Amino acid sequence: MERGRSVASKVAGAAGFMMAAILLSRLLGLAREMVIAHLFGMDEMTDCYIAA
């Protein structure tokens, strides 16, 4: 029984780590888009840069 709880604890920890990593990735992506919009504006040339 002890081993079962240990495995469940490891799985929960790994799931929590993945959740935090994905959240951090999403927040960094949002920050990147905000910086690009602030520096270059929102026009056709910026769209071309992002598409390239």
C-alpha positions in Angstrom: 0.0 0.0 0.0 2.9 2.4 0.8 4.3 2.0 -2.7 0.9 2.8 -4.2 0.7 6.2 -2.4 4.3 6.9 -3.4 3.5 6.4 -7.1 0.3 8.4 -6.8 2.3 11.2 -5.1 4.9 11.1 -7.9 2.2 11.3 -10.6 0.5 14.2 -8.9 3.8 16.0 -8.6 4.6 15.4 -12.2 1.2 16.6 -13.3 1.5 19.7 -11.1 4.9 20.4 -12.7 3.5 20.1 -16.2 0.6 22.3 -15.4 3.0 25.0 -14.1 5.3 24.7 -17.1 2.4 25.0 -19.5 1.0 28.0 -17.7 4.4 29.7 -17.7 4.7 29.0 -21.4 1.3 30.6 -22.1 2.2 33.6 -20.0 5.5 34.1 -21.7 3.8 33.8 -25.1 1.3 36.5 -24.1 4.1 38.8 -22.9 6.0 38.2 -26.3 2.9 39.2 -28.2 2.3 42.3 -26.1 6.0 43.4 -26.5 5.8 42.9 -30.3 2.5 44.9 -30.5 4.0 47.7 -28.4 7.2 47.9 -30.3 6.0 47.5 -33.9 2.4 48.4 -33.7 -0.5 46.4 -35.1 -0.3 46.8 -38.9 0.2 44.7 -42.0 4.0 44.7 -41.8 3.9 43.3 -38.3 1.5 40.6 -39.5 4.0 39.8 -42.3 6.9 39.6 -39.7 4.9 37.2 -37.5 3.8 35.0 -40.5 7.4 34.7 -41.7 
